[in-house]
């Protein structure tokens, strides 16, 4: 008998399956048993893993899905399309600073005095158009003879004033630069109390340029009188200091939801902290559009200033109780020295027509006013004590 086959199989785990005269055949049995045992084990592990994963997912969904993440929670973003390897991998605040910070500028202004040129108050601004358009507070540049803008990279430019709306405390300025980083405006009407808020600006001057502070939205639609004007503001506990005026207040997505403008201070013995205010970006955006559409009129210092005209009232939309067909703008307050005040408008008056066109909404009143320039006369029909009266309001 040939012994070669024996050498091949003598060490294997084989056994005869059947015997026939002069012939022996073999069938694998132990490896089959092992395979079945192995498959049973794998099947058990897979079933346990699937059921365990499903149970864990159910528990996480039920127990943790409604928990609110803090502003310091790391934000995982798929940036496969971003070729910038320097993009930070830190938390939300880091990403907002990285994204919005380059669009926030420092603004300084100078005035000519008896002893020559001197530095006046400064502040911050936000680049909203890559061709050099910047929005800031009017009080940041008010009375200036020379406006200097410093970008986040340290470059400085002289700016010209495109237009102002003193009542809204908004100004638009421009520098001769292109391809600048811009900030994205969000929707301030969707802001809620408790939402994260991040302020970016230049508090206390250039030494602290690009300062980032964080907090929450403490209040929305705060109606506050500052001087003779009323403002509807967002309240935040993010630190806002002198020099932050005109800077950005951002949401957790890195969108600008407000222009930092005011804080409560000495009127309350200087002991108030964390009570700052920002003009809502929705209203600011409307003012920007009006300013850019307004005609330019030269000022005494030869700086272009397209002045947005206002009649000087605070109003709201109403329907007359006596006659439901009469709709208009209810005058809640009249700004001292304004065109409306000079013309004789009073609180409780209802403006129903402007230039023989009915106005039932604030937007319609704004559109009627925007068709005029400074020093124009606006003819208004006003309901007072049940009587229709005509007033001629000079736009300032």
Phi and psi in degrees as a GROMACS rama.xvg file:
@    title "Ramachandran Plot"
@    xaxis  label "Phi"
@    yaxis  label "Psi"
@TYPE xy
-70.7542  122.859  UNK-2
-88.7881  -3.61931  UNK-3
-61.5235  -41.729  UNK-4
-62.9374  -31.3543  UNK-5
-69.4278  -39.6978  UNK-6
-63.7882  -30.5382  UNK-7
-75.1778  -27.9624  UNK-8
-120.417  -3.34278  UNK-9
-65.0141  -28.8484  UNK-10
-91.5167  -4.85483  UNK-11
-83.431  161.27  UNK-12
-91.3501  82.2175  UNK-13
-120.607  162.26  UNK-14
-152.271  153.515  UNK-15
-63.9958  138.589  UNK-16
-92.8229  -34.9648  UNK-17
-160.335  160.521  UNK-18
-120.055  137.055  UNK-19
-131.455  158.947  UNK-20
-63.3134  124.024  UNK-21
72.7812  9.3789  UNK-22
-149.562  138.069  UNK-23
-125.248  125.844  UNK-24
-112.027  156.585  UNK-25
-127.044  147.242  UNK-26
-134.258  133.321  UNK-27
-68.7741  126.469  UNK-28
-124.202  -44.2016  UNK-29
-65.4692  -40.5182  UNK-30
-67.7166  -31.5524  UNK-31
-64.5776  -41.8322  UNK-32
-64.5633  -41.6012  UNK-33
-63.067  -40.7205  UNK-34
-62.5425  -42.8033  UNK-35
-63.4844  -40.5989  UNK-36
-64.13  -41.2575  UNK-37
-62.8986  -43.9984  UNK-38
-64.5303  -37.3408  UNK-39
-63.0925  -42.753  UNK-40
-63.4575  -46.9799  UNK-41
-61.0501  -42.8564  UNK-42
-61.3545  -42.0477  UNK-43
-62.1865  -44.501  UNK-44
-62.0583  -44.0926  UNK-45
-62.9482  -43.9211  UNK-46
-62.5109  -43.0148  UNK-47
-63.731  -41.3584  UNK-48
-64.518  -45.7941  UNK-49
-63.2723  -46.4476  UNK-50
-66.848  -38.166  UNK-51
-65.4392  -41.6573  UNK-52
-64.0821  -42.5929  UNK-53
-63.1879  -41.7004  UNK-54
-64.7632  -42.4588  UNK-55
-63.7136  -42.8809  UNK-56
-61.4535  -41.0505  UNK-57
-62.5439  -43.9487  UNK-58
-64.3102  -45.106  UNK-59
-60.7415  -44.0096  UNK-60
-60.6355  -45.3835  UNK-61
-72.5892  -39.1309  UNK-62
-91.263  -31.5953  UNK-63
-120.357  -10.3373  UNK-64
-63.2029  -27.7571  UNK-65
-93.4699  1.50249  UNK-66
-73.9094  139.683  UNK-67
-88.3075  133.087  UNK-68
-82.1608  143.939  UNK-69
-79.0846  169.146  UNK-70
-69.0787  -15.0956  UNK-71
-90.6243  0.0824078  UNK-72
-66.9442  127.249  UNK-73
-56.1487  136.052  UNK-74
-101.656  117.146  UNK-75
-93.7025  118.256  UNK-76
-126.498  134.444  UNK-77
-79.0706  107.526  UNK-78
-115.754  45.3673  UNK-79
-63.8486  -21.6169  UNK-80
-91.9099  0.204415  UNK-81
-96.8576  117.712  UNK-82
-90.4916  1.22134  UNK-83
-85.7614  106.212  UNK-84
-71.5587  -12.3918  UNK-85
-86.153  0.151752  UNK-86
-61.215  128.729  UNK-87
-69.7434  149.59  UNK-88
-108.317  18.4343  UNK-89
-80.8506  -155.23  UNK-90
-81.9415  -173.122  UNK-91
-60.0461  -43.2867  UNK-92
-62.6383  -40.5645  UNK-93
-59.2755  -43.9259  UNK-94
-67.7478  -38.0412  UNK-95
-65.35  -43.5763  UNK-96
-60.8949  -40.1147  UNK-97
-66.8892  -39.6159  UNK-98
-81.4971  -47.5455  UNK-99
-92.1464  -30.3537  UNK-100
-49.1312  -46.574  UNK-101
-62.887  -19.145  UNK-102
-91.4067  -3.01335  UNK-103
-99.2632  128.915  UNK-104
-118.225  160.816  UNK-105
-95.655  140.237  UNK-106
-124.798  128.209  UNK-107
-126.626  146.43  UNK-108
-130.907  152.666  UNK-109
-127.647  147.868  UNK-110
-125.62  151.134  UNK-111
-88.3276  126.242  UNK-112
-125.797  -173.06  UNK-113
-62.0578  -34.4457  UNK-114
-96.2514  15.5959  UNK-115
101.473  -162.177  UNK-116
-74.5238  135.148  UNK-117
-136.445  155.775  UNK-118
-76.7354  130.886  UNK-119
-104.704  -168.316  UNK-120
-63.3245  149.076  UNK-121
-124.133  -172.06  UNK-122
-177.585  -149.179  UNK-123
-128.241  170.77  UNK-124
-154.753  167.994  UNK-125
-127.284  126.674  UNK-126
-77.2312  117.819  UNK-127
-111.646  -5.52079  UNK-128
-140.757  131.409  UNK-129
-65.4261  -11.7669  UNK-130
-91.1457  17.3909  UNK-131
102.843  11.0532  UNK-132
-85.4397  132.086  UNK-133
-131.287  136.651  UNK-134
-106.228  142.142  UNK-135
-152.27  -178.65  UNK-136
-79.5185  144.588  UNK-137
-61.562  -36.2891  UNK-138
-69.161  -13.4356  UNK-139
-72.3708  -36.1831  UNK-140
-110.441  -1.56038  UNK-141
-57.4234  130.078  UNK-142
77.5254  7.50204  UNK-143
-79.6584  149.227  UNK-144
-101.344  -21.5534  UNK-145
-147.746  129.268  UNK-146
-115.055  125.824  UNK-147
-115.876  132.375  UNK-148
-113.244  131.36  UNK-149
-115.498  120.296  UNK-150
-76.4874  168.047  UNK-151
-65.2796  -21.996  UNK-152
-87.9152  3.80648  UNK-153
95.9335  -10.8371  UNK-154
-72.4164  142.584  UNK-155
-115.918  145.73  UNK-156
-139.173  148.67  UNK-157
-83.9914  137.93  UNK-158
-115.36  154.508  UNK-159
-116.642  151.001  UNK-160
-86.4445  120.922  UNK-161
-81.865  -39.3546  UNK-162
-177.35  160.913  UNK-163
-134.728  155.569  UNK-164
-132.717  93.9485  UNK-165
-61.7861  -36.6956  UNK-166
-64.7253  -40.478  UNK-167
-84.8035  -7.24763  UNK-168
59.7919  43.1712  UNK-169
-126.322  141.153  UNK-170
-136.857  147.506  UNK-171
-117.32  126.012  UNK-172
-122.534  167.878  UNK-173
-142.576  141.451  UNK-174
-117.365  157.039  UNK-175
-86.0755  81.5312  UNK-176
-150.701  157.033  UNK-177
-134.651  164.002  UNK-178
55.4094  40.8405  UNK-179
-84.5979  152.342  UNK-180
-67.1658  141.846  UNK-181
-124.246  156.566  UNK-182
-97.5928  147.393  UNK-183
-94.6444  130.241  UNK-184
-81.9138  137.025  UNK-185
-96.7466  -158.62  UNK-186
-118.811  102.526  UNK-187
-70.872  -14.9799  UNK-188
-72.476  -15.5258  UNK-189
-96.0993  3.65025  UNK-190
-76.8606  137.927  UNK-191
-125.808  155.614  UNK-192
-60.7359  131.865  UNK-193
99.0914  -12.6893  UNK-194
-64.1512  146.929  UNK-195
-62.4184  148.325  UNK-196
-141.475  136.179  UNK-197
-128.204  124.834  UNK-198
-103.766  135.484  UNK-199
-128.912  129.48  UNK-200
-175.154  -166.398  UNK-201
-120.137  70.8822  UNK-202
-65.9881  136.406  UNK-203
65.2808  19.8092  UNK-204
100.584  -169.595  UNK-205
-66.7072  -23.6503  UNK-206
-62.6375  -25.0684  UNK-207
-118.725  33.5589  UNK-208
-60.074  142.205  UNK-209
72.2135  24.2784  UNK-210
-67.257  135.998  UNK-211
-116.962  125.956  UNK-212
-127.785  153.272  UNK-213
-131.605  159.143  UNK-214
-176.493  -142.112  UNK-215
-134.767  170.124  UNK-216
-80.8588  118.424  UNK-217
-92.4721  -20.123  UNK-218
-168.315  152.984  UNK-219
-124.819  153.013  UNK-220
54.8812  41.2983  UNK-221
-72.9221  120.619  UNK-222
-95.7045  110.599  UNK-223
-129.102  136.668  UNK-224
-95.277  122.517  UNK-225
-124.55  112.671  UNK-226
69.2286  -127.018  UNK-227
-101.488  4.69291  UNK-228
-112.15  151.459  UNK-229
-106.655  139.985  UNK-230
-128.215  144.43  UNK-231
-104.838  114.996  UNK-232
-126.96  157.848  UNK-233
-91.7839  136.322  UNK-234
-104.545  138.789  UNK-235
-141.669  154.207  UNK-236
-98.6186  3.65112  UNK-237
-63.9863  135.029  UNK-238
-60.2037  123.292  UNK-239
-126.08  121.426  UNK-240
-126.086  169.091  UNK-241
-51.8827  130.284  UNK-242
104.622  -21.4372  UNK-243
-75.3596  -18.9243  UNK-244
-53.5372  130.126  UNK-245
91.4182  -7.36203  UNK-246
-83.2995  -178.707  UNK-247
-96.0039  137.733  UNK-248
-110.742  120.839  UNK-249
-115.539  154.713  UNK-250
-91.3216  -177.037  UNK-251
-69.307  -12.2434  UNK-252
-91.2211  -0.863267  UNK-253
80.5295  20.5175  UNK-254
-98.1296  142.23  UNK-255
-76.7477  122.265  UNK-256
-111.585  -6.57069  UNK-257
-165.698  161.652  UNK-258
-107.612  113.329  UNK-259
-58.606  129.172  UNK-260
-136.943  -40.8784  UNK-261
-140.376  161.692  UNK-262
-148.453  154.076  UNK-263
-84.878  130.924  UNK-264
-140.992  -107.819  UNK-265
-59.6826  -25.9774  UNK-266
-60.4311  -20.1749  UNK-267
-115.28  42.1285  UNK-268
62.6247  18.1418  UNK-269
69.5005  11.2084  UNK-270
-100.826  7.98287  UNK-271
-92.7833  127.597  UNK-272
-126.635  150.164  UNK-273
71.6036  27.5097  UNK-274
-125.596  86.3248  UNK-275
-115.336  163.248  UNK-276
-136.222  147.526  UNK-277
-134.869  140.779  UNK-278
-69.9937  132.211  UNK-279
-65.7197  139.153  UNK-280
-68.5114  -26.5666  UNK-281
-62.3557  -44.0747  UNK-282
-70.989  -39.0114  UNK-283
-60.5194  -42.3913  UNK-284
-61.4895  -39.5547  UNK-285
-64.4059  -39.4998  UNK-286
-65.5124  -42.1028  UNK-287
-57.4168  -44.8081  UNK-288
-63.672  -40.0385  UNK-289
-66.5193  -41.0922  UNK-290
-61.9629  -44.0833  UNK-291
-71.232  -20.8094  UNK-292
-88.3812  -20.1651  UNK-293
-71.1407  145.816  UNK-294
-68.7676  148.371  UNK-295
-86.1872  136.703  UNK-296
-126.175  131.111  UNK-297
-67.154  141.351  UNK-298
-100.257  177.546  UNK-299
-63.8534  -25.7246  UNK-300
-102.851  21.4778  UNK-301
60.594  27.2847  UNK-302
-99.1296  133.744  UNK-303
-63.757  128.889  UNK-304
-139.903  101.158  UNK-305
-83.0111  106.758  UNK-306
-88.1361  125.252  UNK-307
-79.4963  127.095  UNK-308
-89.0827  138.878  UNK-309
-135.503  156.154  UNK-310
-95.5096  -11.9421  UNK-311
88.4072  44.9428  UNK-312
-131.861  159.79  UNK-313
-111.772  124.003  UNK-314
-138.909  171.072  UNK-315
-146.056  157.465  UNK-316
-77.2188  133.624  UNK-317
-140.24  164.615  UNK-318
-120.374  129.629  UNK-319
-64.0097  132.163  UNK-320
-65.22  -36.6343  UNK-321
-76.8646  -31.4497  UNK-322
-140.881  104.734  UNK-323
-64.9232  -13.7683  UNK-324
-81.0699  -11.5661  UNK-325
-96.0142  115.709  UNK-326
-122.077  152.216  UNK-327
-175.763  -162.926  UNK-328
-109.702  112.485  UNK-329
-76.9957  127.392  UNK-330
-84.9669  109.739  UNK-331
-86.9387  -34.2524  UNK-332
-154.896  153.041  UNK-333
-122.282  127.83  UNK-334
-73.9406  129.285  UNK-335
-59.3564  131.964  UNK-336
81.4623  -1.8756  UNK-337
-78.3155  172.031  UNK-338
-60.6171  -38.4283  UNK-339
-65.079  -40.6386  UNK-340
-65.6754  -43.8305  UNK-341
-63.6399  -37.3911  UNK-342
-72.6378  -19.781  UNK-343
106.635  10.7959  UNK-344
-66.4268  147.712  UNK-345
-132.867  156.701  UNK-346
-56.9957  145.392  UNK-347
86.2137  -9.89027  UNK-348
-65.2568  153.896  UNK-349
-124.967  117.175  UNK-350
-82.9528  120.813  UNK-351
-111.764  -23.6241  UNK-352
-142.87  148.827  UNK-353
-134.167  121.363  UNK-354
53.2201  43.939  UNK-355
65.9152  18.0372  UNK-356
-117.69  128.721  UNK-357
-67.1221  140.397  UNK-358
-126.758  112.606  UNK-359
-109.697  -10.4054  UNK-360
-130.33  152.2  UNK-361
-56.8529  -40.7292  UNK-362
-60.0704  -38.9548  UNK-363
-67.9657  -36.5789  UNK-364
-65.5226  -44.2246  UNK-365
-61.1149  -40.5082  UNK-366
-65.193  -38.9155  UNK-367
-64.7587  -41.1968  UNK-368
-68.5364  -37.7626  UNK-369
-65.7657  -16.4625  UNK-370
-80.1853  -2.19023  UNK-371
-115.973  164.067  UNK-372
-115.987  173.269  UNK-373
-55.2093  143.983  UNK-374
77.0283  -4.05665  UNK-375
-69.5971  157.613  UNK-376
-102.542  131.856  UNK-377
-109.996  120.944  UNK-378
-93.0185  118.404  UNK-379
-118.84  139.136  UNK-380
-99.717  126.723  UNK-381
-126.318  135.887  UNK-382
-94.5843  120.031  UNK-383
-133.858  120.07  UNK-384
52.4254  40.5156  UNK-385
81.9094  -1.25112  UNK-386
-114.228  139.273  UNK-387
-83.9802  131.428  UNK-388
-133.163  152.31  UNK-389
-106.862  136.221  UNK-390
-129.905  142.752  UNK-391
-109.998  113.967  UNK-392
-106.659  123.475  UNK-393
-85.0849  125.43  UNK-394
-78.5516  132.647  UNK-395
